[in-house]
C-alpha cells in the first residue's frame, strides 16, 4: 500500500510538471465568471450528445464547486464536485445504492459532468489528468472523506493505472424510478456500461 501511494505521488508530480510546461493551468472556480465559462463548455460538449443548449444544468449545480483547466485563457476541461445537501447525491437517482449513513451525512461529495473540449481528448490525456489532479487537490484541501461517481470501465482502468484506489459500489437491481431517470439521460447511459464507484480519500496520498 505504501509503495502504491508513493508511486501515485511521483506520477502526479510528473503530470503537474508536464501540464505547466505545456501551458495548462487547473484550479477551482471562485468567481461567477469562471463558473459561467464552465457552463459554456458544458453546453458545447453536451451538444455532441444531443443535449439542448442551456438544458445541461440541474438542481445539483447550486450545491457544487467546479474544477477546471485552461490553456491560453480558454477553459478546455472541467468537472463539478457536488457537495452533500438536502437533495442527496445524483448517484442515488440512477442506481439503487445504499450509502453508508455515517459517512454520507458528513463529509462526502460526488464528482460528475466531466467535460473536455473535443480537440483536447486522447493523446497524452493531459487535460483529463489535469482535471484529476485538480480534483485531488480540492479533496486534500477540504474535509471530504468519501467520493462517489459514475463512469465506464475505460476511464476507470486508466485511473487505476495511475494508482487511484477506486472501488465499485455495490448496488441492487434498478428500481422503476432509477430506470426512468436513466432514460431521461439516455445520451450518457446508452453510450457505455456505466457503473457506480467510490473512493475513500484517506487511501489517496498526493
NORBEL-V861898 format. One record per pair of residues at least 24 apart in sequence whose C-alpha atoms are under 8 Angstrom apart, sorted by the first residue. I is the first residue (numbers start at 1). J is the second residue. Records with the same first field share a line. If there is no record, write none. Layout:
I: J + J
//
This chain:
4: 163
5: 163 + 204 + 205 + 206
6: 205
7: 163
8: 162 + 163 + 164 + 205 + 206
9: 205 + 206
11: 162
12: 133 + 206
15: 126 + 129 + 130
16: 130 + 133
18: 126
19: 126 + 130
23: 71 + 72
24: 69 + 70 + 71 + 72 + 127 + 130
25: 69 + 70 + 71 + 130
26: 67 + 68 + 69 + 70 + 130 + 131 + 134
27: 67 + 68 + 69 + 134
28: 65 + 66 + 67 + 68 + 134 + 138
29: 65 + 66 + 67 + 68
35: 66
37: 75
38: 66 + 68 + 75 + 78
41: 75 + 76 + 77 + 78 + 115 + 116 + 117
42: 113 + 115
44: 117
45: 115 + 116 + 117 + 118
49: 187 + 188
50: 187
51: 187
60: 87 + 89 + 90
67: 131 + 134 + 135
68: 131 + 134
69: 127 + 130 + 131
76: 116 + 117 + 120 + 127
77: 114 + 115 + 116 + 117 + 127 + 128 + 131
78: 113 + 114 + 115 + 116 + 131
79: 111 + 112 + 113 + 114 + 115 + 131
80: 111 + 112 + 113 + 114
81: 109 + 110 + 111 + 112
82: 109 + 110 + 111 + 112
83: 108 + 109 + 110
84: 108 + 109
91: 148 + 149 + 150 + 196
93: 177 + 178 + 181
94: 174 + 177 + 178 + 179 + 181 + 182
95: 171 + 172 + 174 + 175 + 178 + 196
96: 171 + 172 + 173 + 174 + 175 + 178
97: 169 + 170 + 171 + 172
98: 171
103: 145 + 146
107: 143 + 144 + 145 + 146
108: 144 + 145 + 146 + 147 + 148
109: 144 + 146 + 147 + 148
110: 147 + 148 + 149
111: 147 + 148 + 149
112: 149 + 150
136: 206
139: 201
144: 201
145: 200 + 201 + 202
146: 198 + 199 + 200 + 201
147: 198 + 199 + 200 + 201
148: 196 + 197 + 198 + 199
149: 196 + 197 + 198
150: 194 + 195 + 196 + 197
151: 194 + 195 + 196 + 197
152: 192 + 193 + 194 + 195
153: 193 + 194
164: 204
165: 199 + 200 + 203 + 204
166: 197 + 198 + 199
167: 197 + 198 + 199
168: 195 + 196 + 197 + 198
169: 195 + 196 + 197 + 198
170: 196
//
